[in-house]
């Protein structure tokens, strides 16, 4: 699974399909849905950077993001 797909999956679990970067990183770490090449889960800064690259799926809100379209 790619990181933007893992972010979308994590947001699907949250109320209003939105959450903080830290909250999303925690869900991804718990689920093990994405692991970096070094074996660690992505930090919240990587979640933020990836969300910026996939604006067709995510909208920045306050200190986090909201899912605006299902990730495919």
Phi and psi restraints in degrees (range 20) as a CNS / XPLOR table:
assign (resid 1 and name C) (resid 2 and name N)
       (resid 2 and name CA) (resid 2 and name C) 1.0 -81.3 20.0 2
assign (resid 2 and name N) (resid 2 and name CA)
       (resid 2 and name C) (resid 3 and name N) 1.0 159.6 20.0 2
assign (resid 2 and name C) (resid 3 and name N)
       (resid 3 and name CA) (resid 3 and name C) 1.0 -61.1 20.0 2
assign (resid 3 and name N) (resid 3 and name CA)
       (resid 3 and name C) (resid 4 and name N) 1.0 -43.7 20.0 2
assign (resid 3 and name C) (resid 4 and name N)
       (resid 4 and name CA) (resid 4 and name C) 1.0 -64.6 20.0 2
assign (resid 4 and name N) (resid 4 and name CA)
       (resid 4 and name C) (resid 5 and name N) 1.0 -29.6 20.0 2
assign (resid 4 and name C) (resid 5 and name N)
       (resid 5 and name CA) (resid 5 and name C) 1.0 -69.5 20.0 2
assign (resid 5 and name N) (resid 5 and name CA)
       (resid 5 and name C) (resid 6 and name N) 1.0 -40.7 20.0 2
assign (resid 5 and name C) (resid 6 and name N)
       (resid 6 and name CA) (resid 6 and name C) 1.0 -65.3 20.0 2
assign (resid 6 and name N) (resid 6 and name CA)
       (resid 6 and name C) (resid 7 and name N) 1.0 -37.4 20.0 2
assign (resid 6 and name C) (resid 7 and name N)
       (resid 7 and name CA) (resid 7 and name C) 1.0 -63.1 20.0 2
assign (resid 7 and name N) (resid 7 and name CA)
       (resid 7 and name C) (resid 8 and name N) 1.0 -46.0 20.0 2
assign (resid 7 and name C) (resid 8 and name N)
       (resid 8 and name CA) (resid 8 and name C) 1.0 -60.6 20.0 2
assign (resid 8 and name N) (resid 8 and name CA)
       (resid 8 and name C) (resid 9 and name N) 1.0 -41.9 20.0 2
assign (resid 8 and name C) (resid 9 and name N)
       (resid 9 and name CA) (resid 9 and name C) 1.0 -62.9 20.0 2
assign (resid 9 and name N) (resid 9 and name CA)
       (resid 9 and name C) (resid 10 and name N) 1.0 -42.8 20.0 2
assign (resid 9 and name C) (resid 10 and name N)
       (resid 10 and name CA) (resid 10 and name C) 1.0 -64.1 20.0 2
assign (resid 10 and name N) (resid 10 and name CA)
       (resid 10 and name C) (resid 11 and name N) 1.0 -42.4 20.0 2
assign (resid 10 and name C) (resid 11 and name N)
       (resid 11 and name CA) (resid 11 and name C) 1.0 -66.0 20.0 2
assign (resid 11 and name N) (resid 11 and name CA)
       (resid 11 and name C) (resid 12 and name N) 1.0 -30.8 20.0 2
assign (resid 11 and name C) (resid 12 and name N)
       (resid 12 and name CA) (resid 12 and name C) 1.0 -60.7 20.0 2
assign (resid 12 and name N) (resid 12 and name CA)
       (resid 12 and name C) (resid 13 and name N) 1.0 -28.2 20.0 2
assign (resid 12 and name C) (resid 13 and name N)
       (resid 13 and name CA) (resid 13 and name C) 1.0 -79.9 20.0 2
assign (resid 13 and name N) (resid 13 and name CA)
       (resid 13 and name C) (resid 14 and name N) 1.0 -19.3 20.0 2
assign (resid 13 and name C) (resid 14 and name N)
       (resid 14 and name CA) (resid 14 and name C) 1.0 -92.9 20.0 2
assign (resid 14 and name N) (resid 14 and name CA)
       (resid 14 and name C) (resid 15 and name N) 1.0 149.7 20.0 2
assign (resid 14 and name C) (resid 15 and name N)
       (resid 15 and name CA) (resid 15 and name C) 1.0 -59.3 20.0 2
assign (resid 15 and name N) (resid 15 and name CA)
       (resid 15 and name C) (resid 16 and name N) 1.0 141.1 20.0 2
assign (resid 15 and name C) (resid 16 and name N)
       (resid 16 and name CA) (resid 16 and name C) 1.0 61.9 20.0 2
assign (resid 16 and name N) (resid 16 and name CA)
       (resid 16 and name C) (resid 17 and name N) 1.0 9.9 20.0 2
assign (resid 16 and name C) (resid 17 and name N)
       (resid 17 and name CA) (resid 17 and name C) 1.0 51.8 20.0 2
assign (resid 17 and name N) (resid 17 and name CA)
       (resid 17 and name C) (resid 18 and name N) 1.0 40.5 20.0 2
assign (resid 17 and name C) (resid 18 and name N)
       (resid 18 and name CA) (resid 18 and name C) 1.0 -143.1 20.0 2
assign (resid 18 and name N) (resid 18 and name CA)
       (resid 18 and name C) (resid 19 and name N) 1.0 154.5 20.0 2
assign (resid 18 and name C) (resid 19 and name N)
       (resid 19 and name CA) (resid 19 and name C) 1.0 -172.4 20.0 2
assign (resid 19 and name N) (resid 19 and name CA)
       (resid 19 and name C) (resid 20 and name N) 1.0 169.2 20.0 2
assign (resid 19 and name C) (resid 20 and name N)
       (resid 20 and name CA) (resid 20 and name C) 1.0 -75.8 20.0 2
assign (resid 20 and name N) (resid 20 and name CA)
       (resid 20 and name C) (resid 21 and name N) 1.0 160.0 20.0 2
assign (resid 20 and name C) (resid 21 and name N)
       (resid 21 and name CA) (resid 21 and name C) 1.0 -60.7 20.0 2
assign (resid 21 and name N) (resid 21 and name CA)
       (resid 21 and name C) (resid 22 and name N) 1.0 -38.9 20.0 2
assign (resid 21 and name C) (resid 22 and name N)
       (resid 22 and name CA) (resid 22 and name C) 1.0 -65.1 20.0 2
assign (resid 22 and name N) (resid 22 and name CA)
       (resid 22 and name C) (resid 23 and name N) 1.0 -42.4 20.0 2
assign (resid 22 and name C) (resid 23 and name N)
       (resid 23 and name CA) (resid 23 and name C) 1.0 -62.5 20.0 2
assign (resid 23 and name N) (resid 23 and name CA)
       (resid 23 and name C) (resid 24 and name N) 1.0 -43.8 20.0 2
assign (resid 23 and name C) (resid 24 and name N)
       (resid 24 and name CA) (resid 24 and name C) 1.0 -65.2 20.0 2
assign (resid 24 and name N) (resid 24 and name CA)
       (resid 24 and name C) (resid 25 and name N) 1.0 -43.8 20.0 2
assign (resid 24 and name C) (resid 25 and name N)
       (resid 25 and name CA) (resid 25 and name C) 1.0 -60.4 20.0 2
assign (resid 25 and name N) (resid 25 and name CA)
       (resid 25 and name C) (resid 26 and name N) 1.0 -38.4 20.0 2
assign (resid 25 and name C) (resid 26 and name N)
       (resid 26 and name CA) (resid 26 and name C) 1.0 -64.1 20.0 2
assign (resid 26 and name N) (resid 26 and name CA)
       (resid 26 and name C) (resid 27 and name N) 1.0 -43.1 20.0 2
assign (resid 26 and name C) (resid 27 and name N)
       (resid 27 and name CA) (resid 27 and name C) 1.0 -64.9 20.0 2
assign (resid 27 and name N) (resid 27 and name CA)
       (resid 27 and name C) (resid 28 and name N) 1.0 -44.0 20.0 2
assign (resid 27 and name C) (resid 28 and name N)
       (resid 28 and name CA) (resid 28 and name C) 1.0 -62.7 20.0 2
assign (resid 28 and name N) (resid 28 and name CA)
       (resid 28 and name C) (resid 29 and name N) 1.0 -40.9 20.0 2
assign (resid 28 and name C) (resid 29 and name N)
       (resid 29 and name CA) (resid 29 and name C) 1.0 -64.2 20.0 2
assign (resid 29 and name N) (resid 29 and name CA)
       (resid 29 and name C) (resid 30 and name N) 1.0 -44.6 20.0 2
assign (resid 29 and name C) (resid 30 and name N)
       (resid 30 and name CA) (resid 30 and name C) 1.0 -62.7 20.0 2
assign (resid 30 and name N) (resid 30 and name CA)
       (resid 30 and name C) (resid 31 and name N) 1.0 -45.0 20.0 2
assign (resid 30 and name C) (resid 31 and name N)
       (resid 31 and name CA) (resid 31 and name C) 1.0 -77.2 20.0 2
assign (resid 31 and name N) (resid 31 and name CA)
       (resid 31 and name C) (resid 32 and name N) 1.0 -24.6 20.0 2
assign (resid 31 and name C) (resid 32 and name N)
       (resid 32 and name CA) (resid 32 and name C) 1.0 69.0 20.0 2
assign (resid 32 and name N) (resid 32 and name CA)
       (resid 32 and name C) (resid 33 and name N) 1.0 24.8 20.0 2
assign (resid 32 and name C) (resid 33 and name N)
       (resid 33 and name CA) (resid 33 and name C) 1.0 -73.3 20.0 2
assign (resid 33 and name N) (resid 33 and name CA)
       (resid 33 and name C) (resid 34 and name N) 1.0 -19.1 20.0 2
assign (resid 33 and name C) (resid 34 and name N)
       (resid 34 and name CA) (resid 34 and name C) 1.0 -147.8 20.0 2
assign (resid 34 and name N) (resid 34 and name CA)
       (resid 34 and name C) (resid 35 and name N) 1.0 131.4 20.0 2
assign (resid 34 and name C) (resid 35 and name N)
       (resid 35 and name CA) (resid 35 and name C) 1.0 -131.8 20.0 2
assign (resid 35 and name N) (resid 35 and name CA)
       (resid 35 and name C) (resid 36 and name N) 1.0 133.5 20.0 2
assign (resid 35 and name C) (resid 36 and name N)
       (resid 36 and name CA) (resid 36 and name C) 1.0 -69.1 20.0 2
assign (resid 36 and name N) (resid 36 and name CA)
       (resid 36 and name C) (resid 37 and name N) 1.0 168.7 20.0 2
assign (resid 36 and name C) (resid 37 and name N)
       (resid 37 and name CA) (resid 37 and name C) 1.0 -60.3 20.0 2
assign (resid 37 and name N) (resid 37 and name CA)
       (resid 37 and name C) (resid 38 and name N) 1.0 -27.3 20.0 2
assign (resid 37 and name C) (resid 38 and name N)
       (resid 38 and name CA) (resid 38 and name C) 1.0 -83.4 20.0 2
assign (resid 38 and name N) (resid 38 and name CA)
       (resid 38 and name C) (resid 39 and name N) 1.0 2.5 20.0 2
assign (resid 38 and name C) (resid 39 and name N)
       (resid 39 and name CA) (resid 39 and name C) 1.0 90.6 20.0 2
assign (resid 39 and name N) (resid 39 and name CA)
       (resid 39 and name C) (resid 40 and name N) 1.0 -1.3 20.0 2
assign (resid 39 and name C) (resid 40 and name N)
       (resid 40 and name CA) (resid 40 and name C) 1.0 -101.2 20.0 2
assign (resid 40 and name N) (resid 40 and name CA)
       (resid 40 and name C) (resid 41 and name N) 1.0 153.9 20.0 2
assign (resid 40 and name C) (resid 41 and name N)
       (resid 41 and name CA) (resid 41 and name C) 1.0 -71.5 20.0 2
assign (resid 41 and name N) (resid 41 and name CA)
       (resid 41 and name C) (resid 42 and name N) 1.0 160.6 20.0 2
assign (resid 41 and name C) (resid 42 and name N)
       (resid 42 and name CA) (resid 42 and name C) 1.0 -70.9 20.0 2
assign (resid 42 and name N) (resid 42 and name CA)
       (resid 42 and name C) (resid 43 and name N) 1.0 140.7 20.0 2
assign (resid 42 and name C) (resid 43 and name N)
       (resid 43 and name CA) (resid 43 and name C) 1.0 -76.6 20.0 2
assign (resid 43 and name N) (resid 43 and name CA)
       (resid 43 and name C) (resid 44 and name N) 1.0 165.9 20.0 2
assign (resid 43 and name C) (resid 44 and name N)
       (resid 44 and name CA) (resid 44 and name C) 1.0 -61.2 20.0 2
assign (resid 44 and name N) (resid 44 and name CA)
       (resid 44 and name C) (resid 45 and name N) 1.0 -30.4 20.0 2
assign (resid 44 and name C) (resid 45 and name N)
       (resid 45 and name CA) (resid 45 and name C) 1.0 -65.2 20.0 2
assign (resid 45 and name N) (resid 45 and name CA)
       (resid 45 and name C) (resid 46 and name N) 1.0 -34.3 20.0 2
assign (resid 45 and name C) (resid 46 and name N)
       (resid 46 and name CA) (resid 46 and name C) 1.0 -71.5 20.0 2
assign (resid 46 and name N) (resid 46 and name CA)
       (resid 46 and name C) (resid 47 and name N) 1.0 -35.1 20.0 2
assign (resid 46 and name C) (resid 47 and name N)
       (resid 47 and name CA) (resid 47 and name C) 1.0 -61.1 20.0 2
assign (resid 47 and name N) (resid 47 and name CA)
       (resid 47 and name C) (resid 48 and name N) 1.0 -46.1 20.0 2
assign (resid 47 and name C) (resid 48 and name N)
       (resid 48 and name CA) (resid 48 and name C) 1.0 -61.5 20.0 2
assign (resid 48 and name N) (resid 48 and name CA)
       (resid 48 and name C) (resid 49 and name N) 1.0 -46.6 20.0 2
assign (resid 48 and name C) (resid 49 and name N)
       (resid 49 and name CA) (resid 49 and name C) 1.0 -62.4 20.0 2
assign (resid 49 and name N) (resid 49 and name CA)
       (resid 49 and name C) (resid 50 and name N) 1.0 -42.8 20.0 2
assign (resid 49 and name C) (resid 50 and name N)
       (resid 50 and name CA) (resid 50 and name C) 1.0 -67.5 20.0 2
assign (resid 50 and name N) (resid 50 and name CA)
       (resid 50 and name C) (resid 51 and name N) 1.0 -37.7 20.0 2
assign (resid 50 and name C) (resid 51 and name N)
       (resid 51 and name CA) (resid 51 and name C) 1.0 -62.3 20.0 2
assign (resid 51 and name N) (resid 51 and name CA)
       (resid 51 and name C) (resid 52 and name N) 1.0 -35.5 20.0 2
assign (resid 51 and name C) (resid 52 and name N)
       (resid 52 and name CA) (resid 52 and name C) 1.0 -64.0 20.0 2
assign (resid 52 and name N) (resid 52 and name CA)
       (resid 52 and name C) (resid 53 and name N) 1.0 -33.0 20.0 2
assign (resid 52 and name C) (resid 53 and name N)
       (resid 53 and name CA) (resid 53 and name C) 1.0 -80.4 20.0 2
assign (resid 53 and name N) (resid 53 and name CA)
       (resid 53 and name C) (resid 54 and name N) 1.0 -14.2 20.0 2
assign (resid 53 and name C) (resid 54 and name N)
       (resid 54 and name CA) (resid 54 and name C) 1.0 -125.3 20.0 2
assign (resid 54 and name N) (resid 54 and name CA)
       (resid 54 and name C) (resid 55 and name N) 1.0 57.5 20.0 2
assign (resid 54 and name C) (resid 55 and name N)
       (resid 55 and name CA) (resid 55 and name C) 1.0 -67.8 20.0 2
assign (resid 55 and name N) (resid 55 and name CA)
       (resid 55 and name C) (resid 56 and name N) 1.0 -13.7 20.0 2
assign (resid 55 and name C) (resid 56 and name N)
       (resid 56 and name CA) (resid 56 and name C) 1.0 -72.2 20.0 2
assign (resid 56 and name N) (resid 56 and name CA)
       (resid 56 and name C) (resid 57 and name N) 1.0 -17.3 20.0 2
assign (resid 56 and name C) (resid 57 and name N)
       (resid 57 and name CA) (resid 57 and name C) 1.0 -110.1 20.0 2
assign (resid 57 and name N) (resid 57 and name CA)
       (resid 57 and name C) (resid 58 and name N) 1.0 -31.0 20.0 2
assign (resid 57 and name C) (resid 58 and name N)
       (resid 58 and name CA) (resid 58 and name C) 1.0 -124.7 20.0 2
assign (resid 58 and name N) (resid 58 and name CA)
       (resid 58 and name C) (resid 59 and name N) 1.0 142.4 20.0 2
assign (resid 58 and name C) (resid 59 and name N)
       (resid 59 and name CA) (resid 59 and name C) 1.0 -117.2 20.0 2
assign (resid 59 and name N) (resid 59 and name CA)
       (resid 59 and name C) (resid 60 and name N) 1.0 131.8 20.0 2
assign (resid 59 and name C) (resid 60 and name N)
       (resid 60 and name CA) (resid 60 and name C) 1.0 -73.7 20.0 2
assign (resid 60 and name N) (resid 60 and name CA)
       (resid 60 and name C) (resid 61 and name N) 1.0 132.1 20.0 2
assign (resid 60 and name C) (resid 61 and name N)
       (resid 61 and name CA) (resid 61 and name C) 1.0 -138.2 20.0 2
assign (resid 61 and name N) (resid 61 and name CA)
       (resid 61 and name C) (resid 62 and name N) 1.0 129.7 20.0 2
assign (resid 61 and name C) (resid 62 and name N)
       (resid 62 and name CA) (resid 62 and name C) 1.0 43.7 20.0 2
assign (resid 62 and name N) (resid 62 and name CA)
       (resid 62 and name C) (resid 63 and name N) 1.0 -117.8 20.0 2
assign (resid 62 and name C) (resid 63 and name N)
       (resid 63 and name CA) (resid 63 and name C) 1.0 -101.8 20.0 2
assign (resid 63 and name N) (resid 63 and name CA)
       (resid 63 and name C) (resid 64 and name N) 1.0 29.1 20.0 2
assign (resid 63 and name C) (resid 64 and name N)
       (resid 64 and name CA) (resid 64 and name C) 1.0 -163.3 20.0 2
assign (resid 64 and name N) (resid 64 and name CA)
       (resid 64 and name C) (resid 65 and name N) 1.0 -153.4 20.0 2
assign (resid 64 and name C) (resid 65 and name N)
       (resid 65 and name CA) (resid 65 and name C) 1.0 -138.9 20.0 2
assign (resid 65 and name N) (resid 65 and name CA)
       (resid 65 and name C) (resid 66 and name N) 1.0 161.7 20.0 2
assign (resid 65 and name C) (resid 66 and name N)
       (resid 66 and name CA) (resid 66 and name C) 1.0 -126.9 20.0 2
assign (resid 66 and name N) (resid 66 and name CA)
       (resid 66 and name C) (resid 67 and name N) 1.0 140.0 20.0 2
assign (resid 66 and name C) (resid 67 and name N)
       (resid 67 and name CA) (resid 67 and name C) 1.0 -78.1 20.0 2
assign (resid 67 and name N) (resid 67 and name CA)
       (resid 67 and name C) (resid 68 and name N) 1.0 120.9 20.0 2
assign (resid 67 and name C) (resid 68 and name N)
       (resid 68 and name CA) (resid 68 and name C) 1.0 -108.4 20.0 2
assign (resid 68 and name N) (resid 68 and name CA)
       (resid 68 and name C) (resid 69 and name N) 1.0 -13.0 20.0 2
assign (resid 68 and name C) (resid 69 and name N)
       (resid 69 and name CA) (resid 69 and name C) 1.0 -155.3 20.0 2
assign (resid 69 and name N) (resid 69 and name CA)
       (resid 69 and name C) (resid 70 and name N) 1.0 139.8 20.0 2
assign (resid 69 and name C) (resid 70 and name N)
       (resid 70 and name CA) (resid 70 and name C) 1.0 -59.2 20.0 2
assign (resid 70 and name N) (resid 70 and name CA)
       (resid 70 and name C) (resid 71 and name N) 1.0 132.3 20.0 2
assign (resid 70 and name C) (resid 71 and name N)
       (resid 71 and name CA) (resid 71 and name C) 1.0 -78.4 20.0 2
assign (resid 71 and name N) (resid 71 and name CA)
       (resid 71 and name C) (resid 72 and name N) 1.0 131.3 20.0 2
